Amino acid sequence: MFTFFSKNAKAIIKGGKKYPKISGTVYFKETNLGVIVTVKINNLPQSNEKCKGRFFGFHIHEGNSCTGNNEDEFSNTKSHLNLNNCPHPFHIGDLPPLIENNGYAYTSVLINKFKLKDIIGKTVVIHDMPDDFFTQPSGNSGKKIACGIIK
């Protein structure tokens, strides 16, 4: 049985230069069983092929800024949050992929790998490719296309 605590956090997601229309919110709700992460994203890039949808890598990163440079506009998000020095895909910040549905993604998942105190001030990043759950250190999930700071 869930016991919900009054601790909550959220990140407002904004797309980068290539996909400026991406927007949404990631909600974090602490419970006795872990943190419920609920994601609502709009205007994701879509696939026009009938039998190919889009999957997007989705992670909590250790950085505290959605800024960067010309090569990587979100480079200051740094690497996946990995407080326990685990291999990928067992980083604290490794989350399930987002599944695009007509440009929209919604998911909710219970995760017991972290508490809100571990992630406040960190960044949430959407990547252009799905995480392969194998390649070190970050799952070969492609460029960072959207970001938000957890508050």
Residue, then its C-alpha position, 0 to 999 in steps of 0.5 A: m500500500f502506498t503512503f504518499f508524503s508531502k514531498n513533491a518536485k517537478a521539472i519544466i521541460k523545454g526543447g533545444k534549438k533543433y526542437p524548440k516546440i518540445s514542452g512538458t512537465v515531469y512530476f516527482k512524488e515521494t512515497n514509502l515505496g519509492v518515487i512516482v515519476t510522471v511525465k507529460i511531454n508535447n511536440l516530440p519529433q514523430s516518425n512518418e513510417k507506419c511500423k516505426g514509432r519513436f522512442f526517446g532516451f530519458h534520464i536524470h543527469e548530474g548537472n544543474s543547468c540546461t545550458g551548454n555550447n555550440e556542439d552540445e547545447f545541454s552539455n552542462t547537464k553532464s552525465h547520468l546521475n550515478l551516486n552509487n558508481c554503478p554501470h549503465p543501466f543501473h545509474i540512479g538517473d537511468l529511467p524508462p524510455l519515452i514512447e512517442n504517440n502522435g508527438y505526445a508522450y505520457t508515462s508514470v513509473l515507480i522508482n526506488k533508486f532515489k529519494l527527492k533529496d538526491i535529485i532536487g537541483k539536477t536536470v532531466v534530459i530527453h535524448d533523440m534516440p532510445d537508450d539501448f540499456f547496454t552501451q557504456p556509459s550512457g546507452n548510446s541514446g543520442k543527442k540531448i534534445a530537451c531539458g528541465i531542472i528539477k525543483 
